[in-house]
């Protein structure tokens, strides 16, 4: 392949990725003109890429509006990723047990840039309506899962993250200085909490998961209505159960100690 062919291929992949990200950015379908304007591309270019993505099932076109949305082919790729994710596979049993023990929904997540991606979600064991959260992204600074992982990152990673903009999602979202203090406490105690920081009325408790290299590779935690998660006398029991689950997953991943890093 010549350099020009290589550049053309890379450009096409980059544009296709941009289209997929644009379609994933909101609930509404988008037309060719909307995508072209948003990405700064020519309409024929966008149309050609869309047709290729449609052929592979990654995008589908609504017959009525003729606009485009993400297709089922991406879902298949997503589940392939989850099947290859050892953390998810190893945590499923522990998550189910934790949900039963705490009567709360359980999330398992991995760090992805400034967010935590939920790779497994165990429903709260009751008959109420619940939505599967696998694949959703949680704010690193305003979720217990995110804090639990971030606290055990190298100092330069923490400093870089805290130097950026931390979006205030609610009035309880921690600012950088307060979050830094929280992260030190999490390293000391091995447990992270979040109370109404991302969504008012919803709170969570989480603990880090370590692998055989003693690195924090994810976290497991409970989430639910603030009144239930922080009910009088319940918080300590939830924290103990979460830590036990995190230790269990870490153990099967090969970690020899938990937490894996000494507090600083």
N, C-alpha and C positions, 0 to 999 in steps of 0.2 A: 504494500500500500504506500503510495506517494504521500509526501507531507501535505499536499493540497487535499487529497482524499481523506487523510486522517483528520485535518481541520474541519472538513465538511461533515464528516461523521460525528465528531465531537459537538459541532454546532447544532446538528439535528437532534442529538440526544439531549442537549441542554434546552433546546426549545420545547421538545416533547415534555421534559420534566417541568418546565415552566407552565405549560398548559395544564398538566395534571395538578400542580400545586394551586393554580388559579381555580380550577374546578373544585378542589378540596377546601378552599378558603371560606366557603359559605354554603348555605342550604339551597340557594337558588341555582337553576340551570343557567348556562351562559351560551350566547350565540357566537358565531364566527366574528362578527364585527366587535362585539364586546371584548372577546379574548384578544383580538388583534390590537385594539386600543389599549387594553390593559398591559399587554406585553411589548407594545411598540413594534409589532411585526406586520407584514403585509397580509391582507385577507387571504390571497391564494396560498401563501405559505402556511398559515394557520389551518386552512381548510384541508390541505394535503396531509398535514401531520395528524389532524383529527381523523381523517379517513383511515390512516394506518392504525391508529390507536383503536378505532372502532373494529377494524378487522381482527385485532388481537383480543378484543373483549375488554380492553382497559377503559374504554369510554363507550357510552351508548347515547343515541340520539332519540329524543322524545318525538314521537310521530306527530303530535298535535302542534307543538311550538317550534319544532325543528331545532331546538336548542340542545345543548350537550350536558351530560353529567357523567360522573365516574361509573364505570361498569363493573360487573361481577368478577372479571379477571383479576382485578386488584385485590379483591377479597381472598381469592385463592392464593395469591402471592403472600398476603398477610398471614394466612394460616400456615403456609409453608414456613415462614419466618418463625412463627410461634412454635411450630413443631420442632424446629432446630434450636430453639432457645432452651438451653439446659436448665437455666434458672426456673423457667415456667414449669418444665416437666418435673423438676425435683420439688417444687413448692406446692403442687396441687393438693396432695394429701394433707399437708400441714395447714393450708388455707381452709380446707373444708372443716378440719377439726377446730380451727380457731373460730370460724363462723358459728359452729355449734356451741362452743364453750362460752362465747361472748354474746351470742344472739345478735350479732352485727354483721354487716357486709364486710368482706375482706378484699383488699387490693394487694397485688404484687406488682412492683414497678421497677423499671431500669432507667437510668439517667440517659437522656438524649439531649445534648446541648443545654439550653436553659429550662428544660422541662423533664418531667418524669413520664414515661410511657407505660401505661397499664398493660402488662402482658398476661395477667390472669385476674379474674374477678369472681369471687365466690359470693353468691347471693345470701342475704340475711335469711335465716331459716324460718320464714313465716309465709303467709299467703298474700302479703301485700304486693302491689305492682312494683316491679323493679326493672331497671334498664341495664342491659349488659354494657359494661364500660371498657371492655377489652379494646385496646387501640387508642383510647382517649389520652390526651396529654394534660398533665397537671402542672401548675407553676412550681418550679423548684423551691422558690422562697416562701410559698404560701400553702404548702402541703406537708403533712407529717412525713410522707414517703420521701419527698424531696429533701427536706431538712435532714432526715436520717442518713441519706447517702452523702449529701454535701458536707456534713460535719466531718466525714472521714476521708475527704479528698485532700490532696497535698495543699499546703498553705498557699502556694502561688495560685492554685486553681480557685481557692476560696477568695483570695484577695481580688483576683481578676473579676470574679462573679459579682462581688459586693461593690466593686467600683463602677459597675454598669447601672443602668436604670432598673429599679425594682418597682414594677407597676403596683400601685395601690388599688387592690381589687375590692376591698372593703375598708371601713375605718379602723379595723383591727389588724390589717396587714402590717407586719413588722417592717420598720425601716432598717437600713443597712447596719447602723450601730447596734440596735437592739437585736437584730438577727445574728450578728457576730457573737454577742453574749450568749444567745440561745445555742449556737453551734458548739461553743465551749462546754456548756452544760450537757449537751447531747453526747459529746465525746466522753465526758465523765460518767454519765449514767446509762448510756446506751439506749435511750428512749427519746423519741421526738413527739411533740404534741402540736396541734394546730387547732385553734378555736375561732371559728367564724372568720378566718383570714382570707379564704378564697370565695366562699359562698356563705352568706348570712344564714344561720340556722343549721349549718353543717360543720362538723368537726371530725378530727381524726387523730389516731395515735399509731406510731409506727416505730420499727426498729430495723437497723441495717442487717444485710445479709453479706457474708464474706465467703470468698472461695479459697482454693488451696494455696493461692499466692498471698493470702491475707489481705486482699483488696476488697473494698466495699463494692459489690457488683449489682446491688439492688436493695430493696427493702420490702417488708411485708407489714401490713397494718390494718386496723379496723377503721371504719368510717360510718357515720350515721348522724342522726339528729343530735344537735349539741346537748339537749336535755338528757338524752340517753347515754351518750358517750361520757359526759361529765356529770352524771347523776351522783348524788351523795353516796359515797362508799363504793361506787362502781369503777372509778378511774384506776385505782390501784390494782384491782383485779384484772382490768383490761390490759394494763401495762405489763403485768406479770405474764399474762397469757401471750401477749404479742412477743415479748422477749423470748419466751420458751419456744414459740414457733420459729422466730428468727434464728435462734441457736440451732434448732433442729435442721432447718434448711441448710445453714452454714456447715453443719457437721457432714451432711451427705454430699456437699460440694467439696469437701476436703479441708475445710478450715480447721486448724488445730487449736485455735483459741478464739474467744469472743468477749468483748470487742477485740478486733485484731490489732488496733493501734493504741498506744498509750496516750492518755490525755495530755494535752499540752497547756 
